[in-house]
């Protein structure tokens, strides 16, 4: 279902609507990562990060980094995943989004126990 909605957003979303462009890429990246299509997933997640970095929307930026972290973790690249999650955490903290910062900290802790 996520793939269907991501496809629909890509089809109907305006090319200059950063939020839509980030969201469909994030959703499709996660779908591809769960399918084992890691190269495609990473490309889409990194595109979402690039789009987000052109905005001032710290929460959206953080979400794209968190999703990139998930994509990298699913590919078995845990250290790179932790780096992406650190970027997400920094943005959530800058925005003072305590709930999401806490969730990212928990994900980082879990990731680090599997790395170290």
N, C-alpha and C positions, 0 to 999 in steps of 0.2 A: 504494500500500500504506500509506503514511503516513496518508493520509486515512481509510482504513478503520480503522486503529488509533486515530486521534484520535477518530473517531466512536464507536467502541466505548468508549473511556475516558470520553467525555462522557456516554454513555448509562449506563454502569455505575458510574462514580465517584461517591463521596459528595460532596455539595455543600460539605461542610466539610473536605474533604481538599485542602488548598492545593496540595500537590505535583501531584496528578492534575489539578486545575483549571488550574494553570499549564501543565503539559506538553501537555494536549490542545489548549489554545489556541495555544501556541507551534507545535506541529506543523501545525495547521490554518492558522495565519497564514502559515507558509512555503509550504504548498501553494497557498494563494490568491495569494500574492505571485508565485510562479512562473507562475501562470495569468494574471497581469496584473490580478487583482482587488485593486488596491492599497488601496482604502478599507476593504474587508472585512478584508484582511490587517492593516492598521494597527490597526483597532479591536480585533481579537483579540489582537494583540501588546501593545497598551496595557492591555487587560484583564489579561493575564498579568502585566505589570509591576505593576499595582495590587494584584493578589493577592499577589505576591511581597513587595511592600513592607510587607505586614501581618505578615510572618513575620520570624524572625531568621536565616533560612537564606541566608547571603550567597552561596553558590554558586548556589542556585536563583535568587536575585535577579539575579545576574550573567548567568546563562543567559537570563533573560527580556530583559534589556537588550541582550545580544548578538543575540538573535533579532530584537528590534525594530530594531536597527541593520541587520541583513540585509534586513528587510522594507523599510526606508526606502531602503537602497541600491538594491534592485531597482526601487523606484519612481523612481529617479533623484534622490533627495533626499540627496545625499552629505554635505552639511554636517550635517544633522540625524542622519544615520546615524553620523557621527563622534562627535557628542555622546552618542548612545546607547551607542556602544562605549566612550567614556570612562567612562561610568557603570558599565559592565560591568567595565572594567579596575580601577576604584577598588575594587569589591567583591572581585574576585579577589585583588587585592593585600592588602586588609584580611584576607582569609581565608588569605593566604599560599599560594594555589594558583598556584604558579609556572608550571606547564605551561600552564594556561588563560590566565594573564596574558600569557605569551609569545605565544600564538596570537592573542590580541586585539591585542597590540602590532603583530604582523605584519599583521593585517587593517587596523588603523588606518593603518599606513604605506602599504599598497597603496591604500587609499581616498584618502589625502591626496595621493598622486602623481597620481591621476586628477582631484582637485579643483584642486590648484594647478598 
